[in-house]
Amino acid sequence: MSKLIQLLALLIAGSSLVGCYNKEEFKHIIQDGYDEARAKTKVKGDFCYYIGDLRFPYTDELAKEDDTRGMIWNKEDLAKSLPLFAEIGLLSRQPVEGQSGIYQYDLTDLGREYLHEYIDNRFKRTRYYKQFCYGPIVVERVTDVTKNEYTRAQGYSYNKVNLEVYYEYHVNEIPDWVINNQEKLNAVYTQIKARLPEKTYKDIVKFSVGKGDALYQNSLGYKQFKP
């Protein structure tokens, strides 16, 4: 979901990690990181509401005594996310005949437009992680760069240095289903407020500095939020 980028092109003012940093260069690096991550994953935007591990059409499954902890957590996520997105219009919801309180869900055309699926086949049972994504990030400016140094630990050949880059951004292409249902989304997905047009937001990206002042980061990519 995140990727590791080696940023060899970044020029740091002077020959050391002390002094002024090129904020404009950091701005371009952060923007390029988000753009490249979207292109690689084919995701619709940088803000993703996680639905759960399922395949459509999906019928509600009741808890079982032999459910693993992962199955229990997944059913808990689905019990929150599926009714919400059916109400918003990204999913259809039909009662199952003869089974009170049990529904079948499927994608609507709108849901298909914003769906992103990550298939994980590393385990005995393949997982089909699904989420609805929107809103590409547009970096406006880098406001500050701070440095944190850590003393060399045993077995390491150089001290660890982290740079924290503070930046401001806005979000493009925010769909009506987010704008018109922000309160419902915020009530279920409490980790973040729905992003809105014509507003500026703040965030931080952490870079690790390696040998030769090469920079690394693994946080640029879509932001996933669970119910």
Buried (B, 14 or more C-beta within 10 A) or exposed (E): EBBEBEBEEBEBEEEEBEEEBBBEBBBBBBBBBBBBBBEEBEBBBBBBBBBBBBEBEBEBEEEEEEBEEEBEBBBBBBEBBBBBBBEBBBBBBEEEEEEEEEBBBBBBEBBEBBBBBBEEEEEEEEBBBBBBBBBBBBBBEBEEBEBEEEEEEEEEEEEBBBBEBBBBBBBBEBBEBBEEBBEBBEEBBEEEEBBBEEEEBEBEBEBBBBEEBBBEBEBBBBBBBBB
